[in-house]
Amino acid sequence: MRVAATIALVISAAAHAGEPPSKKELPSGVHQIHLLISGRVQGVGFRDFTQRTAEKLGILGWVRNLSNGKVELKAQGPDDKLKEFTEKVSEGPSSSKVEKVESVKSDIEDLHKFEILESADK
């Protein structure tokens, strides 16, 4: 699968991106990723699937639809759980078809529970 090869790169990029744009630091072994997911990912339960998956794995963060048809998410957790989360999200629910997962550089946010945010006009 094309998306599966991206998973290792996303986690690796998050773990080795050098100094984050913000001065906030995460505990050792914990990373934060910011992803844009494209394909058939809106109107198919993708955000609910992402939230349920995050909650099962103890991942913090958020997910939202973008006006360009993509789904955006930011997630934080231990490396092993974050990798498992990324693998599951890269597959998506059976009603979706993930075509691409892009890693985006961004500031570290204070994340709490995993939540579904309002759609954004990006």
N, CA, C and O atoms as a GROMACS GRO file, in nm:
protein
  488
    1MET      N    1   0.083  -0.119   0.000
    1MET     CA    2   0.000   0.000   0.000
    1MET      C    3   0.087   0.124   0.000
    1MET      O    4   0.188   0.128   0.071
    2ARG      N    5   0.050   0.225  -0.077
    2ARG     CA    6   0.128   0.348  -0.088
    2ARG      C    7   0.135   0.425   0.043
    2ARG      O    8   0.240   0.479   0.077
    3VAL      N    9   0.026   0.429   0.115
    3VAL     CA   10   0.019   0.508   0.237
    3VAL      C   11   0.106   0.447   0.346
    3VAL      O   12   0.164   0.521   0.426
    4ALA      N   13   0.117   0.315   0.352
    4ALA     CA   14   0.192   0.248   0.458
    4ALA      C   15   0.338   0.294   0.461
    4ALA      O   16   0.395   0.310   0.569
    5ALA      N   17   0.398   0.314   0.346
    5ALA     CA   18   0.537   0.359   0.341
    5ALA      C   19   0.552   0.498   0.400
    5ALA      O   20   0.659   0.534   0.447
    6THR      N   21   0.446   0.575   0.398
    6THR     CA   22   0.449   0.711   0.451
    6THR      C   23   0.453   0.712   0.603
    6THR      O   24   0.506   0.806   0.662
    7ILE      N   25   0.398   0.609   0.667
    7ILE     CA   26   0.386   0.607   0.813
    7ILE      C   27   0.521   0.621   0.880
    7ILE      O   28   0.538   0.706   0.968
    8ALA      N   29   0.616   0.540   0.840
    8ALA     CA   30   0.748   0.547   0.902
    8ALA      C   31   0.811   0.684   0.880
    8ALA      O   32   0.876   0.737   0.969
    9LEU      N   33   0.791   0.740   0.763
    9LEU     CA   34   0.846   0.872   0.735
    9LEU      C   35   0.783   0.980   0.822
    9LEU      O   36   0.852   1.070   0.869
   10VAL      N   37   0.654   0.972   0.843
   10VAL     CA   38   0.583   1.070   0.925
   10VAL      C   39   0.634   1.065   1.068
   10VAL      O   40   0.665   1.169   1.126
   11ILE      N   41   0.643   0.946   1.126
   11ILE     CA   42   0.690   0.932   1.264
   11ILE      C   43   0.836   0.974   1.273
   11ILE      O   44   0.875   1.045   1.366
   12SER      N   45   0.915   0.932   1.178
   12SER     CA   46   1.057   0.968   1.177
   12SER      C   47   1.075   1.118   1.165
   12SER      O   48   1.157   1.176   1.235
   13ALA      N   49   0.999   1.181   1.077
   13ALA     CA   50   1.010   1.326   1.059
   13ALA      C   51   0.970   1.398   1.187
   13ALA      O   52   1.033   1.497   1.225
   14ALA      N   53   0.866   1.350   1.254
   14ALA     CA   54   0.822   1.412   1.378
   14ALA      C   55   0.928   1.394   1.487
   14ALA      O   56   0.951   1.485   1.567
   15ALA      N   57   0.992   1.279   1.490
   15ALA     CA   58   1.089   1.250   1.594
   15ALA      C   59   1.222   1.320   1.571
   15ALA      O   60   1.295   1.347   1.666
   16HIS      N   61   1.256   1.349   1.445
   16HIS     CA   62   1.388   1.402   1.413
   16HIS      C   63   1.382   1.535   1.341
   16HIS      O   64   1.473   1.568   1.265
   17ALA      N   65   1.279   1.611   1.363
   17ALA     CA   66   1.262   1.736   1.290
   17ALA      C   67   1.351   1.848   1.344
   17ALA      O   68   1.346   1.960   1.293
   18GLY      N   69   1.431   1.821   1.446
   18GLY     CA   70   1.515   1.926   1.503
   18GLY      C   71   1.433   2.010   1.599
   18GLY      O   72   1.333   1.963   1.654
   19GLU      N   73   1.474   2.129   1.617
   19GLU     CA   74   1.404   2.218   1.709
   19GLU      C   75   1.265   2.251   1.656
   19GLU      O   76   1.252   2.295   1.541
   20PRO      N   77   1.162   2.231   1.738
   20PRO     CA   78   1.027   2.268   1.693
   20PRO      C   79   1.017   2.419   1.682
   20PRO      O   80   1.094   2.492   1.745
   21PRO      N   81   0.920   2.466   1.602
   21PRO     CA   82   0.904   2.610   1.585
   21PRO      C   83   0.874   2.684   1.715
   21PRO      O   84   0.906   2.802   1.726
   22SER      N   85   0.815   2.618   1.814
   22SER     CA   86   0.786   2.684   1.940
   22SER      C   87   0.888   2.639   2.044
   22SER      O   88   0.965   2.546   2.020
   23LYS      N   89   0.889   2.705   2.159
   23LYS     CA   90   0.983   2.672   2.264
   23LYS      C   91   0.929   2.568   2.360
   23LYS      O   92   1.000   2.527   2.452
   24LYS      N   93   0.806   2.524   2.343
   24LYS     CA   94   0.749   2.422   2.430
   24LYS      C   95   0.820   2.291   2.406
   24LYS      O   96   0.861   2.260   2.294
   25GLU      N   97   0.834   2.213   2.512
   25GLU     CA   98   0.898   2.084   2.500
   25GLU      C   99   0.803   1.976   2.547
   25GLU      O  100   0.721   1.997   2.637
   26LEU      N  101   0.815   1.860   2.486
   26LEU     CA  102   0.735   1.745   2.523
   26LEU      C  103   0.820   1.652   2.607
   26LEU      O  104   0.943   1.653   2.596
   27PRO      N  105   0.757   1.570   2.690
   27PRO     CA  106   0.833   1.472   2.768
   27PRO      C  107   0.911   1.377   2.676
   27PRO      O  108   0.874   1.358   2.560
   28SER      N  109   1.015   1.320   2.727
   28SER     CA  110   1.095   1.224   2.652
   28SER      C  111   1.009   1.109   2.603
   28SER      O  112   0.928   1.055   2.678
   29GLY      N  113   1.027   1.071   2.477
   29GLY     CA  114   0.952   0.959   2.420
   29GLY      C  115   0.814   0.995   2.370
   29GLY      O  116   0.742   0.909   2.319
   30VAL      N  117   0.775   1.122   2.385
   30VAL     CA  118   0.645   1.170   2.339
   30VAL      C  119   0.667   1.267   2.224
   30VAL      O  120   0.754   1.354   2.230
   31HIS      N  121   0.588   1.250   2.118
   31HIS     CA  122   0.598   1.339   2.004
   31HIS      C  123   0.461   1.388   1.963
   31HIS      O  124   0.358   1.334   2.002
   32GLN      N  125   0.462   1.493   1.883
   32GLN     CA  126   0.340   1.551   1.831
   32GLN      C  127   0.352   1.554   1.679
   32GLN      O  128   0.455   1.593   1.625
   33ILE      N  129   0.246   1.511   1.611
   33ILE     CA  130   0.245   1.513   1.465
   33ILE      C  131   0.127   1.597   1.416
   33ILE      O  132   0.024   1.609   1.484
   34HIS      N  133   0.144   1.654   1.299
   34HIS     CA  134   0.040   1.735   1.235
   34HIS      C  135   0.028   1.679   1.094
   34HIS      O  136   0.124   1.684   1.017
   35LEU      N  137  -0.089   1.625   1.061
   35LEU     CA  138  -0.107   1.556   0.934
   35LEU      C  139  -0.221   1.615   0.852
   35LEU      O  140  -0.320   1.664   0.907
   36LEU      N  141  -0.206   1.609   0.721
   36LEU     CA  142  -0.313   1.639   0.627
   36LEU      C  143  -0.340   1.509   0.552
   36LEU      O  144  -0.249   1.447   0.497
   37ILE      N  145  -0.465   1.468   0.550
   37ILE     CA  146  -0.503   1.341   0.489
   37ILE      C  147  -0.598   1.370   0.375
   37ILE      O  148  -0.697   1.440   0.391
   38SER      N  149  -0.567   1.314   0.258
   38SER     CA  150  -0.651   1.337   0.141
   38SER      C  151  -0.699   1.205   0.083
   38SER      O  152  -0.645   1.098   0.111
   39GLY      N  153  -0.804   1.216   0.002
   39GLY     CA  154  -0.870   1.101  -0.056
   39GLY      C  155  -1.020   1.116  -0.031
   39GLY      O  156  -1.071   1.227  -0.021
   40ARG      N  157  -1.089   1.004  -0.020
   40ARG     CA  158  -1.230   1.008   0.018
   40ARG      C  159  -1.235   1.000   0.170
   40ARG      O  160  -1.248   0.891   0.227
   41VAL      N  161  -1.224   1.117   0.234
   41VAL     CA  162  -1.211   1.122   0.380
   41VAL      C  163  -1.314   1.212   0.448
   41VAL      O  164  -1.311   1.228   0.570
   42GLN      N  165  -1.403   1.272   0.370
   42GLN     CA  166  -1.511   1.352   0.429
   42GLN      C  167  -1.644   1.288   0.397
   42GLN      O  168  -1.664   1.234   0.287
   43GLY      N  169  -1.736   1.294   0.493
   43GLY     CA  170  -1.869   1.235   0.473
   43GLY      C  171  -1.870   1.084   0.484
   43GLY      O  172  -1.966   1.019   0.442
   44VAL      N  173  -1.764   1.027   0.541
   44VAL     CA  174  -1.754   0.881   0.551
   44VAL      C  175  -1.724   0.835   0.694
   44VAL      O  176  -1.689   0.719   0.715
   45GLY      N  177  -1.736   0.924   0.792
   45GLY     CA  178  -1.711   0.889   0.932
   45GLY      C  179  -1.565   0.890   0.970
   45GLY      O  180  -1.526   0.831   1.071
   46PHE      N  181  -1.482   0.958   0.891
   46PHE     CA  182  -1.338   0.958   0.916
   46PHE      C  183  -1.302   1.026   1.049
   46PHE      O  184  -1.218   0.975   1.123
   47ARG      N  185  -1.364   1.139   1.078
   47ARG     CA  186  -1.332   1.211   1.204
   47ARG      C  187  -1.373   1.129   1.325
   47ARG      O  188  -1.298   1.121   1.422
   48ASP      N  189  -1.492   1.068   1.321
   48ASP     CA  190  -1.536   0.984   1.433
   48ASP      C  191  -1.442   0.865   1.451
   48ASP      O  192  -1.406   0.831   1.564
   49PHE      N  193  -1.404   0.802   1.340
   49PHE     CA  194  -1.310   0.690   1.344
   49PHE      C  195  -1.178   0.734   1.407
   49PHE      O  196  -1.121   0.663   1.490
   50THR      N  197  -1.130   0.850   1.367
   50THR     CA  198  -1.003   0.903   1.418
   50THR      C  199  -1.012   0.929   1.568
   50THR      O  200  -0.921   0.895   1.642
   51GLN      N  201  -1.122   0.988   1.612
   51GLN     CA  202  -1.140   1.017   1.754
   51GLN      C  203  -1.148   0.888   1.836
   51GLN      O  204  -1.085   0.877   1.941
   52ARG      N  205  -1.225   0.791   1.789
   52ARG     CA  206  -1.237   0.662   1.861
   52ARG      C  207  -1.101   0.592   1.869
   52ARG      O  208  -1.064   0.538   1.974
   53THR      N  209  -1.028   0.594   1.760
   53THR     CA  210  -0.896   0.531   1.757
   53THR      C  211  -0.802   0.600   1.855
   53THR      O  212  -0.729   0.533   1.929
   54ALA      N  213  -0.802   0.732   1.856
   54ALA     CA  214  -0.716   0.808   1.946
   54ALA      C  215  -0.751   0.778   2.092
   54ALA      O  216  -0.662   0.758   2.174
   55GLU      N  217  -0.879   0.776   2.123
   55GLU     CA  218  -0.920   0.750   2.261
   55GLU      C  219  -0.879   0.611   2.307
   55GLU      O  220  -0.837   0.594   2.422
   56LYS      N  221  -0.891   0.511   2.220
   56LYS     CA  222  -0.849   0.374   2.255
   56LYS      C  223  -0.700   0.366   2.284
   56LYS      O  224  -0.657   0.288   2.369
   57LEU      N  225  -0.621   0.447   2.214
   57LEU     CA  226  -0.475   0.442   2.228
   57LEU      C  227  -0.419   0.545   2.326
   57LEU      O  228  -0.299   0.547   2.352
   58GLY      N  229  -0.505   0.630   2.381
   58GLY     CA  230  -0.459   0.732   2.474
   58GLY      C  231  -0.386   0.847   2.407
   58GLY      O  232  -0.297   0.909   2.466
   59ILE      N  233  -0.425   0.875   2.282
   59ILE     CA  234  -0.364   0.984   2.205
   59ILE      C  235  -0.442   1.112   2.231
   59ILE      O  236  -0.565   1.110   2.237
   60LEU      N  237  -0.372   1.223   2.246
   60LEU     CA  238  -0.433   1.354   2.264
   60LEU      C  239  -0.433   1.428   2.131
   60LEU      O  240  -0.351   1.398   2.045
   61GLY      N  241  -0.526   1.523   2.113
   61GLY     CA  242  -0.522   1.604   1.993
   61GLY      C  243  -0.657   1.644   1.939
   61GLY      O  244  -0.753   1.658   2.014
   62TRP      N  245  -0.663   1.663   1.808
   62TRP     CA  246  -0.786   1.706   1.743
   62TRP      C  247  -0.785   1.665   1.596
   62TRP      O  248  -0.681   1.633   1.539
   63VAL      N  249  -0.904   1.668   1.537
   63VAL     CA  250  -0.923   1.639   1.394
   63VAL      C  251  -1.032   1.731   1.341
   63VAL      O  252  -1.126   1.764   1.413
   64ARG      N  253  -1.020   1.773   1.215
   64ARG     CA  254  -1.123   1.857   1.154
   64ARG      C  255  -1.119   1.843   1.002
   64ARG      O  256  -1.016   1.808   0.943
   65ASN      N  257  -1.233   1.872   0.940
   65ASN     CA  258  -1.242   1.877   0.794
   65ASN      C  259  -1.190   2.012   0.747
   65ASN      O  260  -1.204   2.113   0.815
   66LEU      N  261  -1.131   2.012   0.628
   66LEU     CA  262  -1.089   2.136   0.563
   66LEU      C  263  -1.177   2.159   0.440
   66LEU      O  264  -1.232   2.065   0.384
   67SER      N  265  -1.191   2.283   0.401
   67SER     CA  266  -1.277   2.316   0.287
   67SER      C  267  -1.225   2.260   0.155
   67SER      O  268  -1.300   2.252   0.058
   68ASN      N  269  -1.097   2.222   0.150
   68ASN     CA  270  -1.040   2.167   0.027
   68ASN      C  271  -1.061   2.015   0.014
   68ASN      O  272  -1.009   1.953  -0.078
   69GLY      N  273  -1.138   1.957   0.106
   69GLY     CA  274  -1.169   1.814   0.099
   69GLY      C  275  -1.076   1.726   0.181
   69GLY      O  276  -1.100   1.606   0.193
   70LYS      N  277  -0.972   1.785   0.238
   70LYS     CA  278  -0.879   1.708   0.321
   70LYS      C  279  -0.926   1.706   0.465
   70LYS      O  280  -1.015   1.782   0.505
   71VAL      N  281  -0.866   1.618   0.542
   71VAL     CA  282  -0.885   1.615   0.687
   71VAL      C  283  -0.751   1.652   0.749
   71VAL      O  284  -0.646   1.603   0.707
   72GLU      N  285  -0.755   1.738   0.849
   72GLU     CA  286  -0.635   1.781   0.920
   72GLU      C  287  -0.642   1.727   1.062
   72GLU      O  288  -0.749   1.725   1.123
   73LEU      N  289  -0.527   1.683   1.115
   73LEU     CA  290  -0.525   1.639   1.254
   73LEU      C  291  -0.392   1.670   1.317
   73LEU      O  292  -0.289   1.677   1.251
   74LYS      N  293  -0.396   1.687   1.446
   74LYS     CA  294  -0.276   1.699   1.527
   74LYS      C  295  -0.291   1.598   1.640
   74LYS      O  296  -0.396   1.591   1.703
   75ALA      N  297  -0.186   1.521   1.663
   75ALA     CA  298  -0.192   1.415   1.763
   75ALA      C  299  -0.063   1.411   1.843
   75ALA      O  300   0.045   1.442   1.792
   76GLN      N  301  -0.077   1.371   1.970
   76GLN     CA  302   0.038   1.362   2.059
   76GLN      C  303   0.029   1.235   2.141
   76GLN      O  304  -0.078   1.199   2.191
   77GLY      N  305   0.142   1.168   2.156
   77GLY     CA  306   0.145   1.050   2.239
   77GLY      C  307   0.281   0.985   2.238
   77GLY      O  308   0.373   1.033   2.171
   78PRO      N  309   0.294   0.874   2.312
   78PRO     CA  310   0.419   0.800   2.310
   78PRO      C  311   0.446   0.746   2.169
   78PRO      O  312   0.353   0.718   2.094
   79ASP      N  313   0.572   0.734   2.136
   79ASP     CA  314   0.611   0.694   2.000
   79ASP      C  315   0.538   0.570   1.951
   79ASP      O  316   0.487   0.569   1.839
   80ASP      N  317   0.532   0.464   2.032
   80ASP     CA  318   0.470   0.340   1.986
   80ASP      C  319   0.320   0.356   1.961
   80ASP      O  320   0.267   0.303   1.863
   81LYS      N  321   0.253   0.428   2.049
   81LYS     CA  322   0.108   0.450   2.032
   81LYS      C  323   0.082   0.544   1.914
   81LYS      O  324  -0.016   0.527   1.842
   82LEU      N  325   0.167   0.643   1.896
   82LEU     CA  326   0.153   0.737   1.785
   82LEU      C  327   0.173   0.665   1.651
   82LEU      O  328   0.105   0.696   1.553
   83LYS      N  329   0.265   0.573   1.648
   83LYS     CA  330   0.287   0.495   1.526
   83LYS      C  331   0.164   0.410   1.494
   83LYS      O  332   0.120   0.405   1.379
   84GLU      N  333   0.109   0.343   1.595
   84GLU     CA  334  -0.011   0.261   1.575
   84GLU      C  335  -0.128   0.348   1.531
   84GLU      O  336  -0.204   0.310   1.441
   85PHE      N  337  -0.144   0.463   1.593
   85PHE     CA  338  -0.250   0.558   1.556
   85PHE      C  339  -0.236   0.600   1.410
   85PHE      O  340  -0.333   0.599   1.335
   86THR      N  341  -0.114   0.637   1.370
   86THR     CA  342  -0.090   0.681   1.234
   86THR      C  343  -0.120   0.570   1.134
   86THR      O  344  -0.176   0.596   1.027
   87GLU      N  345  -0.083   0.447   1.167
   87GLU     CA  346  -0.112   0.333   1.079
   87GLU      C  347  -0.263   0.317   1.059
   87GLU      O  348  -0.310   0.298   0.947
   88LYS      N  349  -0.338   0.325   1.169
   88LYS     CA  350  -0.484   0.308   1.161
   88LYS      C  351  -0.549   0.423   1.085
   88LYS      O  352  -0.639   0.400   1.003
   89VAL      N  353  -0.506   0.544   1.110
   89VAL     CA  354  -0.562   0.661   1.041
   89VAL      C  355  -0.526   0.657   0.893
   89VAL      O  356  -0.604   0.703   0.809
   90SER      N  357  -0.410   0.605   0.861
   90SER     CA  358  -0.368   0.594   0.721
   90SER      C  359  -0.454   0.495   0.644
   90SER      O  360  -0.464   0.502   0.522
   91GLU      N  361  -0.514   0.402   0.715
   91GLU     CA  362  -0.609   0.307   0.655
   91GLU      C  363  -0.750   0.369   0.653
   91GLU      O  364  -0.821   0.358   0.553
   92GLY      N  365  -0.788   0.433   0.764
   92GLY     CA  366  -0.920   0.494   0.776
   92GLY      C  367  -1.029   0.389   0.794
   92GLY      O  368  -1.001   0.269   0.792
   93PRO      N  369  -1.153   0.434   0.811
   93PRO     CA  370  -1.264   0.340   0.820
   93PRO      C  371  -1.288   0.275   0.684
   93PRO      O  372  -1.240   0.324   0.582
   94SER      N  373  -1.362   0.166   0.683
   94SER     CA  374  -1.383   0.092   0.558
   94SER      C  375  -1.454   0.176   0.452
   94SER      O  376  -1.440   0.148   0.332
   95SER      N  377  -1.530   0.277   0.493
   95SER     CA  378  -1.602   0.361   0.398
   95SER      C  379  -1.514   0.469   0.334
   95SER      O  380  -1.558   0.539   0.242
   96SER      N  381  -1.391   0.482   0.380
   96SER     CA  382  -1.302   0.586   0.327
   96SER      C  383  -1.200   0.527   0.231
   96SER      O  384  -1.187   0.405   0.217
   97LYS      N  385  -1.127   0.616   0.166
   97LYS     CA  386  -1.016   0.575   0.080
   97LYS      C  387  -0.905   0.680   0.096
   97LYS      O  388  -0.907   0.784   0.031
   98VAL      N  389  -0.810   0.649   0.182
   98VAL     CA  390  -0.699   0.741   0.205
   98VAL      C  391  -0.602   0.728   0.089
   98VAL      O  392  -0.555   0.619   0.057
   99GLU      N  393  -0.572   0.841   0.025
   99GLU     CA  394  -0.479   0.842  -0.087
   99GLU      C  395  -0.343   0.899  -0.051
   99GLU      O  396  -0.242   0.859  -0.108
  100LYS      N  397  -0.341   0.993   0.045
  100LYS     CA  398  -0.215   1.057   0.079
  100LYS      C  399  -0.218   1.106   0.223
  100LYS      O  400  -0.320   1.156   0.270
  101VAL      N  401  -0.106   1.090   0.292
  101VAL     CA  402  -0.088   1.142   0.427
  101VAL      C  403   0.036   1.231   0.424
  101VAL      O  404   0.146   1.184   0.395
  102GLU      N  405   0.016   1.358   0.454
  102GLU     CA  406   0.126   1.455   0.451
  102GLU      C  407   0.158   1.501   0.593
  102GLU      O  408   0.068   1.531   0.671
  103SER      N  409   0.285   1.507   0.626
  103SER     CA  410   0.329   1.562   0.754
  103SER      C  411   0.353   1.711   0.736
  103SER      O  412   0.414   1.754   0.638
  104VAL      N  413   0.306   1.790   0.832
  104VAL     CA  414   0.316   1.936   0.826
  104VAL      C  415   0.394   1.983   0.948
  104VAL      O  416   0.368   1.938   1.060
  105LYS      N  417   0.490   2.074   0.928
  105LYS     CA  418   0.560   2.134   1.041
  105LYS      C  419   0.468   2.236   1.107
  105LYS      O  420   0.402   2.314   1.040
  106SER      N  421   0.464   2.232   1.239
  106SER     CA  422   0.381   2.329   1.310
  106SER      C  423   0.430   2.343   1.454
  106SER      O  424   0.510   2.263   1.502
  107ASP      N  425   0.380   2.445   1.521
  107ASP     CA  426   0.414   2.467   1.661
  107ASP      C  427   0.358   2.356   1.747
  107ASP      O  428   0.257   2.294   1.714
  108ILE      N  429   0.424   2.331   1.858
  108ILE     CA  430   0.373   2.235   1.955
  108ILE      C  431   0.258   2.303   2.028
  108ILE      O  432   0.270   2.416   2.074
  109GLU      N  433   0.147   2.231   2.039
  109GLU     CA  434   0.028   2.282   2.107
  109GLU      C  435   0.009   2.209   2.239
  109GLU      O  436   0.054   2.095   2.254
  110ASP      N  437  -0.057   2.274   2.333
  110ASP     CA  438  -0.101   2.206   2.454
  110ASP      C  439  -0.226   2.128   2.417
  110ASP      O  440  -0.331   2.187   2.392
  111LEU      N  441  -0.215   1.998   2.413
  111LEU     CA  442  -0.328   1.913   2.375
  111LEU      C  443  -0.380   1.839   2.497
  111LEU      O  444  -0.306   1.802   2.587
  112HIS      N  445  -0.510   1.820   2.496
  112HIS     CA  446  -0.574   1.750   2.607
  112HIS      C  447  -0.646   1.629   2.550
  112HIS      O  448  -0.583   1.549   2.481
  113LYS      N  449  -0.772   1.613   2.576
  113LYS     CA  450  -0.843   1.500   2.517
  113LYS      C  451  -0.848   1.514   2.365
  113LYS      O  452  -0.826   1.622   2.312
  114PHE      N  453  -0.876   1.404   2.296
  114PHE     CA  454  -0.885   1.409   2.150
  114PHE      C  455  -1.026   1.454   2.114
  114PHE      O  456  -1.124   1.394   2.158
  115GLU      N  457  -1.036   1.558   2.032
  115GLU     CA  458  -1.167   1.613   2.000
  115GLU      C  459  -1.182   1.642   1.850
  115GLU      O  460  -1.085   1.657   1.776
  116ILE      N  461  -1.307   1.648   1.810
  116ILE     CA  462  -1.342   1.686   1.672
  116ILE      C  463  -1.370   1.835   1.673
  116ILE      O  464  -1.459   1.882   1.745
  117LEU      N  465  -1.294   1.910   1.593
  117LEU     CA  466  -1.313   2.055   1.585
  117LEU      C  467  -1.405   2.091   1.470
  117LEU      O  468  -1.431   2.010   1.381
  118GLU      N  469  -1.455   2.213   1.475
  118GLU     CA  470  -1.534   2.268   1.364
  118GLU      C  471  -1.449   2.266   1.237
  118GLU      O  472  -1.326   2.274   1.244
  119SER      N  473  -1.513   2.255   1.123
  119SER     CA  474  -1.443   2.258   0.995
  119SER      C  475  -1.370   2.391   0.979
  119SER      O  476  -1.415   2.494   1.030
  120ALA      N  477  -1.258   2.389   0.908
  120ALA     CA  478  -1.177   2.508   0.887
  120ALA      C  479  -1.180   2.550   0.742
  120ALA      O  480  -1.200   2.467   0.653
  121ASP      N  481  -1.161   2.678   0.717
  121ASP     CA  482  -1.159   2.733   0.581
  121ASP      C  483  -1.017   2.742   0.529
  121ASP      O  484  -0.971   2.852   0.496
  122LYS      N  485  -0.946   2.632   0.521
  122LYS     CA  486  -0.809   2.632   0.469
  122LYS      C  487  -0.807   2.580   0.331
  122LYS      O  488  -0.701   2.573   0.269
   0.00000   0.00000   0.00000
